[in-house]
Amino acid sequence: MLAVASLLDQEHTDKVNEIVFQLDHIFGLKGVQLTPYPHLTWLTTDVAKMSDLKDYLQKISVQTQPITARTMGIGIFPGDKPVIYIPILRTREINRFHARLFQEISEFSEQTGHFYDPNLWMPHLTLALGDTSSWSLAPVLHYLNQFRFDWNMTLDNLCIIKKSGDKFLKEEVYNFKEFVEG
């Protein structure tokens, strides 16, 4: 499986990384650093031919204007190793773009990740995953409570993220077309 994602702008990359590094320093939470850059995952997929996905992402990226995204608060995906994240609010623009990506990539994919179905998808920025526990939640959430997570961001790219050794690294980045009003 690989991911189709959008990398964050430098300002929000720095904000997320600072929090991630503090969670590592204070609580020893390192798991999220297996993907070394903050991102929004649009979907995961298995494709028979990587060239089909690359051609598609190149085509759609030049047809897409940057997308405004807003974050709000902190969220938790529960389980043995809870995931701590910053939710991204679903807007009409984000929902339409996600549904289009999911539908069109599904047409040439062997499979797409179940939780990325438009009816289930919860867009987010991950802060901790893989090495958390239910016991670590209270102190981590207490620490995170000092931050404000009402951010406005611009998503202006798509990228392919895939496993490389023990990390998940970007394969290609496709920038959205910049529209200039004249």
QUIRA-V397365 format. One record per pair of residues at least 6 apart in sequence whose C-alpha atoms are under 7 Angstrom apart, sorted by the first residue. I is the first residue (numbers start at 1). J is the second residue. Records with the same first field share a line. If there is no record, write none. Layout:
I->J ; J
This chain:
1->44 ; 45 ; 46
2->44 ; 45 ; 46 ; 160 ; 161 ; 162
3->41 ; 43 ; 44 ; 45 ; 160 ; 161 ; 162
4->41 ; 42 ; 43 ; 44 ; 158 ; 159 ; 160 ; 161
5->39 ; 40 ; 41 ; 42 ; 158 ; 159 ; 160
6->39 ; 40 ; 41 ; 155 ; 157 ; 158 ; 159
7->38 ; 39 ; 40 ; 157
8->38 ; 39 ; 155
13->38
16->38
20->127
23->29
24->30
29->128 ; 131 ; 132
31->128 ; 129 ; 130 ; 131
32->127 ; 128 ; 129
34->167 ; 168
35->167 ; 168 ; 169
38->125
39->125
40->123 ; 124 ; 125
42->98
43->102 ; 113 ; 116
44->112 ; 113
45->109 ; 111 ; 112 ; 113
46->109 ; 110 ; 111 ; 112
47->108 ; 109 ; 110
48->109 ; 110
57->174
58->174
61->157 ; 158 ; 174 ; 175 ; 176 ; 177
62->176 ; 177
63->177
64->176 ; 177
65->176 ; 177 ; 178 ; 179
66->154 ; 155 ; 156 ; 176
67->154 ; 155 ; 156
68->152 ; 153 ; 154 ; 155
69->88 ; 152 ; 153 ; 154 ; 155
70->88 ; 89 ; 150 ; 151 ; 152 ; 153
71->86 ; 87 ; 88 ; 89 ; 149 ; 150 ; 151 ; 152
72->86 ; 87 ; 88 ; 89 ; 149 ; 150
73->86 ; 87 ; 149 ; 150
74->85 ; 86 ; 87
75->84 ; 85 ; 86 ; 87
76->82 ; 83 ; 84 ; 85
77->83 ; 84
80->133 ; 134
81->129 ; 130 ; 131 ; 132 ; 133
82->129 ; 132 ; 133 ; 134
83->128 ; 129
84->126 ; 127 ; 128 ; 129
85->124 ; 125 ; 126 ; 127 ; 128
86->124 ; 125 ; 126
87->123 ; 124 ; 125
88->123 ; 124
99->118
106->112
115->121
156->175 ; 176
157->173 ; 174 ; 175 ; 176
158->173 ; 174 ; 175
159->170 ; 172 ; 173 ; 174
160->170 ; 171 ; 172 ; 173
161->168 ; 169 ; 170 ; 171
162->168 ; 169 ; 170 ; 171
163->169
